[in-house]
Amino acid sequence: MKSTYGSTGGELNLRRMGIVPSGLLDSLKSRLLLQMLLTAEASRHARERAFAMFDQPRGTGNRRGFLAGHAEAKDSRLAR
């Protein structure tokens, strides 16, 4: 979905409501990724970044771990 139409129920309307597009992922892979992110208690921002990686054509760019910051935060909570 790339800003195609803005009528009720359209992509622009859904984005304003907070939808996170899954890009190139099919429904099964999207659900699996979401389940893993929720299990890891990833923040909304981390979930959005994870799905954004699949919202673009594949390239050779840097795909730094989207849960890296979350893992550090979780480790610091366990150390307390």
Buried (B, 14 or more C-beta within 10 A) or exposed (E): BEEEEEEEEBBEEBBEEEEBBBBEBEEEEBEEBBEEBEEBEBBEEBBBBBBBBBBEEEEEEEEEEBBEBBEEEBEEEEEE
